[in-house]
Amino acid sequence: SEAGELTAARALIVDPRGFVYVADGGGRRVSVFHPDGRPGFDFAAAGEPGSRGAPSGLALLGDGSLLVLELEPVRLARYSADGTWLGDVAVKEVLAAPVAVAAAPEGFYLLDGGLGEVLHVG
């Protein structure tokens, strides 16, 4: 599908510049839109460096990088604002069914729907 075409949007965040990042689980990518709503670019798409699963959650960290929670398989990946893969994020806790990620002043939080827990990582 083309940039801006969403097939199963699951989460969105807006950066300080007004760019909108959408986790498109069905498209297995993150789509970025300009502040005026025009499609920008996609990243974390199948076959690109660092991509493996369907994005389902997003968090904007204080340094401007993004956490992308992926399902199928479950993992957390870190990307720059321009979509460059910066590596996976290690999580010591065993996750049953993570459903959301949120940035915190120190680290981030994961919501695990399978365990019914909120986990702080950081």
ChimeraX attribute file (.defattr): number of C-alpha atoms within 10 A of each C-alpha:
attribute: neighborCount
match mode: 1-to-1
recipient: residues
	/A:1	7
	/A:2	10
	/A:3	15
	/A:4	18
	/A:5	12
	/A:6	19
	/A:7	12
	/A:8	16
	/A:9	20
	/A:10	18
	/A:11	18
	/A:12	17
	/A:13	17
	/A:14	15
	/A:15	16
	/A:16	9
	/A:17	8
	/A:18	13
	/A:19	18
	/A:20	20
	/A:21	25
	/A:22	25
	/A:23	29
	/A:24	25
	/A:25	22
	/A:26	14
	/A:27	20
	/A:28	24
	/A:29	26
	/A:30	28
	/A:31	26
	/A:32	26
	/A:33	19
	/A:34	14
	/A:35	14
	/A:36	9
	/A:37	12
	/A:38	13
	/A:39	16
	/A:40	15
	/A:41	16
	/A:42	21
	/A:43	23
	/A:44	26
	/A:45	20
	/A:46	14
	/A:47	8
	/A:48	12
	/A:49	13
	/A:50	18
	/A:51	20
	/A:52	20
	/A:53	21
	/A:54	27
	/A:55	31
	/A:56	27
	/A:57	27
	/A:58	26
	/A:59	25
	/A:60	24
	/A:61	19
	/A:62	12
	/A:63	8
	/A:64	13
	/A:65	19
	/A:66	25
	/A:67	23
	/A:68	28
	/A:69	26
	/A:70	26
	/A:71	19
	/A:72	10
	/A:73	10
	/A:74	18
	/A:75	20
	/A:76	20
	/A:77	22
	/A:78	23
	/A:79	20
	/A:80	15
	/A:81	17
	/A:82	12
	/A:83	18
	/A:84	16
	/A:85	19
	/A:86	15
	/A:87	12
	/A:88	15
	/A:89	13
	/A:90	10
	/A:91	14
	/A:92	7
	/A:93	9
	/A:94	9
	/A:95	17
	/A:96	13
	/A:97	14
	/A:98	24
	/A:99	17
	/A:100	20
	/A:101	24
	/A:102	17
	/A:103	18
	/A:104	15
	/A:105	8
	/A:106	11
	/A:107	12
	/A:108	17
	/A:109	17
	/A:110	20
	/A:111	18
	/A:112	18
	/A:113	14
	/A:114	11
	/A:115	12
	/A:116	11
	/A:117	13
	/A:118	14
	/A:119	16
	/A:120	17
	/A:121	15
	/A:122	10
